[in-house]
Amino acid sequence: MRQRFIRGALLAAAAVAAGASSSRAQTPADGGRSLPVYQLPITVRGQIPMSSPAASPANTGFDAPLNSDPTIPIPTGHAGDAGFYTSAEFVFLNQTRTLSSQIIAYRGYVDSTGRITGVPGTYVGSHQAALRTDDLGRSTFQPGFRLELGYKFDDGFQLYANHMQLFDAHYSAGATLASPYARTRTDLSDTFRVCGVFNFSPKFAGPGTKTTFDPLPGTPNSGASNTYGIWDAASTMDIKFTQRYQQTDIGGRAPLFQTDYSRVYGSAGGRFAWFFERFQWITRSYDIDGLSNPQDAAFYTNTLSQRMYGPYVGVGHEIFLANQFSLSVDLSGALLLDVVKERVKYELGDRSTEAKRGQNEWALVPNANAAVNLWWYPIEGVQVRAGYQAMTFFNTRNMEEPVGFNVGAIDPRYDVQYFRLVHGFNFGVGLFF
């Protein structure tokens, strides 16, 4: 009774999406008479039609074929039987990199005391951009995996849970004192890097002697640098951006309509999706002797985490191609609640002091997924598939400008990412027990 109730709920959720497809399907295998959904015959994905005496009920998704040759003695189940099944799949996907263009640092330095130029706050150097987020380069594909475990009932209805995990994508760029072909200004000011970080603790002051204009140790005013702060007259700056994605679905699949060489099935359940992005910026200042201590480095971290929860409904259509082969198209849509966590932090290299800020937001994110797969059934109880999939998300958040320069009130710019795409290829094997 519980199984019939669950199945009825799934069919009601998918009926609207599948109605058009079912109305255009071929003549059913019962001699032309249309059957109610609960009485429709079920054929195996891409296998012999219902008119064959060997036909028997089967499930959707990673199915077991009816009969195959040769028969290999492996511990898989018989086609059409109820029982557990599992699948493992390799995925190779690319996702939208949501960083916008922002200049992080310039060539030169700022005379913070006025002892170099006579006017405090005077900029010295060419003011050319030395480091920007565009330097991270083009986006890459991320390898990952998808695992599924499910149970098929005698009437073809399935309960399942699957999880997909992408390995992290890392992007990095840096700027040092070494200019191309050693070409720089005669005063060597362009060998330094500077940015507009302000409102920071004196612990972020950096080395006392960074340039020849600074008092040497043992002389009057020694340690009073004319380029105050780790970010003024810095020697190296590095940025790194990390992206991660994972998704989990828990739900059921049920047959909706069937002909000899085509079928339509529906699915519904709950979906969890998580976008994790982290931007890191490391700045190091060196003294005039080329030494840098842990307290002469500053770390900046901006983390954007978006966990999304909500229901989904889907529909799939499958057609027979040839012996042991079939082609399927699957569509699903979801409305997800996006729980957005924004965390930013400045931290000294020796971990002795930090400044941080956090904010939580919520948004509704429409989600639409599509997949095209080619299925092959080499032996009974084993299925292989390869295909392409695309997952789209609307109204997520992004790091418009990942760096906020006010340490006392860190406020990087976030914005709405109206369209986000995760797409690529998959290849996997399924076993029916």
N, C-alpha and C positions, 0 to 999 in steps of 0.2 A: 504493500500500500504506500509506504514512504517513497519507494522508487517511482511509482506512478505519479505521485504528487510532484516530485522534483522534475521528472521528465515533462509533465504538463506545464510547469512554470517556464522551463527552458523553451518549449515550443511556442508558448505565447509570446515570449520576448523576441524570438527570431522570426515570427510569422510575417511581420510587416516587411522586413528586409528580404525575405525569401519568396514573397508572394509573386512578384513579377517573374522571377526565374522559373518557379514551378508552373505557372500558367503557360509558359512557352515550351515546356519540356516535351519529350516524345511520348508516344502512346505507351501506357504502362504495360507491364508484362502479363497482365491478367486477361488479355484478349480485348483490350480497348476500354474497359470499364474503369473509371477513376475511383480510386479507393481513398477512404479517410486516412489521415496521416498515421494513425496508430495501427492500421492494417496493411500498410505498404510493405511490399517485399524488399529485402535488403540484399544487395550483391556486394561482393568484396571489391575493394578499390582496384579497377583495371583488370579484373579477372573474368571468368566465364559468366555469361548472362544467366538470368533466372530460368530461362527456358531449358537449361542443361539439367539433367538429372543429378549432377554432382553439386548443384548449387546449394548453399546453406547460409544462414544468417552470419553477419560479420559486423565489425565496428568501423568507425571512421578514424581518421588520424593515421598513426603508424599501424597498419593492418597486417594480419597474417594472410597470405594467399591461400587459395583452396588446395590446389595440387600443383606440384612442381617436380621437375625431373632434372637431375637425380635426387633421390631422397637421401639426405645425409643424417646420420644418427647424432644429432645435437639435442640438448635438453630444451627444445621449444615445444609449444603446444600445437594442437590440431586446429586447422582453420575452422572458424565458426563457433568454436567453444567459448564459453564464458571464462574469464580469468584475468590475471594481471598481465600487464605489458609494460615495457620500459624502452626508452630511447636515449641515445647520446648523440649530440650534434656539434660539429665545429662551425663557428660563425666567424666571418671576417667583414667587419662593418666600419663605416665612416660616419662621424657625427659632426654637426655644425659646430665650428669653433666660434664662440659668441663674443670674443673680445673685440672691442672697437679700437681705433687708433688713438694712442696717447703717447706724448713725448715724456719720457721718464727723466732724462738728464741731458745736459748740454756740455760742450767743450769749454773749458775755462774755469775761473773761480771768482769769488766775490771777496773784495777787501772789506772784511767785517769791522776793522778797527780804524781804518783811514790812514794807517802808517805806511801803506804801500803807495797809494795814489793821492793821499791828502784828503779824501772825502770818504767817510764810512759808507759802505753799501755800494761802492762802485764795482761794476762788472769788468773783469779783465779777461779778454779772450775773444774768439770769433763768434761765440754764441751759436755755433752750429749744433744741430741735434746729434747727440752722441749715442743715445739709446732710446728706442721706442718699442711699443708692443708689436708693431709691424715686423720687427726683426725676428720674431719667433718662427717665421717661415710658413710654408703651406701645411695644411692639415694632412693627417695620415689615417690609414686604416688600422683598426684595433682588432686583434684576434680575441676569441673568447669561446664560450661553450654554452650549450643549452641541454638540460637534463629534464626528462619527463617520466613520471610514474603514474599509471592509471589502472582502472579496472573496467572491463567490459562486461555488460550484462547480456543475457541470452537474446534480448530483442534489439541489440545493437547500441543501446545507450551506454555512454561512457562517463565516468567520473575521473578527473585527472588533476594533477598539479605539475607545473613546469617552472623552471627557473633558468634565466639567461644571465650570464655575467661576462662583461667585457673587461679585458685587462687594461690597465691604465695607459693612456696616451700622454707622452711627455714631450714638451716643447721647451727649448731653452735658447738664450742669446746672452751676449755679454759685451762689455766695452772696457778696455784697459788703456794704459798710458801709451801703448805702442800704436802710433798712427801709421797709415799706409806709406811705405817707403820712407819712414821717419820724417815726413814732411809736416812741419808745424811752424808756428810763429817763432820769431827769433828769441822771444822771452820765454819760450817753452810753456806758455800758459795753456795751450790747447792739449797738453799732455795730461791735464787734470780734468776731472768730471765734477759737475756741480748740479744741484737741483734745489727747488724751493721749499725744502722741509723746514718748518718753523714750529715755535711753541713747544720745544722739547726740553727735557730735563738736562741739567748740567752734566749728568753722567754720560750723555751722548756727545760731549765736547770733542772727543777724538784726541789724536796726538798733539803735544804742545809745540812740536817743531816739524812742520810739514814742508815749508819752503825756505829758501835762503833769506827771505825777509824776516823770518821768525828769530827771536833771540835764542842763541845756542845755550845748551845746558851749562850752568855755572856762571852765566852772565846775568846782569840785571834784567828783570822781567822775564826770565827764562820760563818756559812753559806757557806763556801767554801767546797763543797762536793768533796770527792775523787772519786766518781763515777758520773761523770758529764753527765747530760741528763736524761730525763724521761725514756729512754729505757735501761739505764745502772743500774743494781741492782733494776729492777722493781719487784713489788710484784705480780701483776696479769696481765695477757694478755688474751684477748678473741677475737675470730674470728667468723664471721658470713657470710654465703653465701646465697643469695636470687636469685631465678629464677622465671621468669614469661613468659607466652606465650599467644598470642592472634592472631586470624586470622579472616579476613573478605573477603567474596566472593560476587561479584555482577555480575550476568550474566543471561544466559538463558539455558533451556533444550529443546530439540526437538526430536521427534521420528525419527528413521532411518530405522528400519526393524522390521517386525512383523510376527509371526506365531500364531497358536492357543494357544500354551503353552510356548512361548518364545518371547522375544523382545529385541531389541537393541536401545539405545538412546544415543544422544550426548549432550555435554554441552560445553560452552565457555564463557569467560568473563574476569574480572580483579580480581586480588588477592592482598591482603595486609597481611603480616605476620610480627610479631614483637617478637624478642627475647630480653628480658631485664634481665641482670645479674648484681649483685652488691656484691662486697666483702668488708667487714668492719673488721677493726682491732682496738681494744681499749686497750691501755696500761695505767696502773696506778702505780705510785710510792707512797710509804708511808714513812713518816718520822720515826725516831726511837721510837716515842711515838705511832705509829700506826694510824696517822692522814694523810688524803689526801685531799687537796683542789682542786677546779676545775682547777687551773693552774698547777696541778701536774698530769694531765691526758692528753693523746694525742689520737686523733682520725684519723684513716687513712681510706679513702674510694676510691674504684676503681669501676667505673661504666662503663659497656660495653652495649651499646644500638645498636640493629641492626633492623632497619625498612626496610622491603623489599617490593617492588612494581613490578607488572608485569602482563602480560596476561597468561591465562591458557586455556587448552583445555582438554576435558575428554570424556570418553565413558563408558557406563554401559550395563550390560547384566543381564536379569532377567528371571527366570524360575518358572513355576507353580509347587507347591509341593503337596498341598492338599486343601480341601475346606477351604477358608479364610487364607491360608498361601502361602507365596512365598519366594524365596531366590534371593538376588541380589549381584552382584559384580561390583564395580565402580573403575575406574582408572582415574587419571588425572595427567597432567604434566604442569609445568610452568617454565619460565625463569624470574628470579626476579633480580631487581637492589637492591643491599644491600647498604644502607646508614649507615655506621658504625660511631658511636660516642664514643670516648674513653675519659673518664674524671677521673682524679686522684687528690687527695687532702689530705694534712696533715693539721690538725686543732687543736689548743689548746683547752683544756676542757672548758675554760671560754669564748670561741669564740672571743678572743681578737686578735688573729693573725692566719694566714693560709698561706699555700703555695700550689698552684695548677697548673695543666697543662692539656691541652686538645688537641685532635687531631681528625680529620675527615678523613675517607677513604671511598672508593667505590669499589664494587666488583660485579661480576655476579654470581648468585647462582641458579643452577638447582634444581628443586623441583619436587618430584614424590610422589603422594599419592595413597593409596589403601584402600578400605573399603569392608567388607563383612557384610551383614545385613539380618536378618530373620524378615519378615513382617507378621503382624497379623491384620485382619480386623474384630473386634468384632461386631461393629454396623455400620450402614451407616453414612458416614461423619467423622468417627474416624479411625485412624490407629495407631498401636503400632509397634515399631521396637526395636531390640536389636542386637548389633553386635560388631565387632572389626575393628579398623582403625589404619593405620600406615602412618606417614608423614615423609619423608626423605628430608634432605637438604644437599647439597654438596658445599664446598668452603666457609663456614661461618668463623667467627673469634672466638678465645677463649682466655682466660687468661692463658697462659702457665705458667707464674710466676706472680701471682697477685700483689706482693709487690715490689716496687722500693724503695731502701733504701737511695738514694741520694735526700734529701729534696730540695736542690737547683735546681735540674734538675730531677724531678721524671720521671723515665723511666721503668715501669714494662714491662715484656716481653709478647707480644701478638703473636699469631701464627695462622696458618690456621687450622681450624677444617674441615678436609676433609669429614667427615661423621657425621651427627647429626640426631638422631632419636627421634620422638615423637610418642608414640603408647599407645594403651589401649582400653578401652571398652566404649560403649555408650548405653544409653537406653532413649527412648523418645516417645512422643505422639504428633500426628498431628490432626488438625481439618480443615475441608473444609467448607467454608461458601458459 
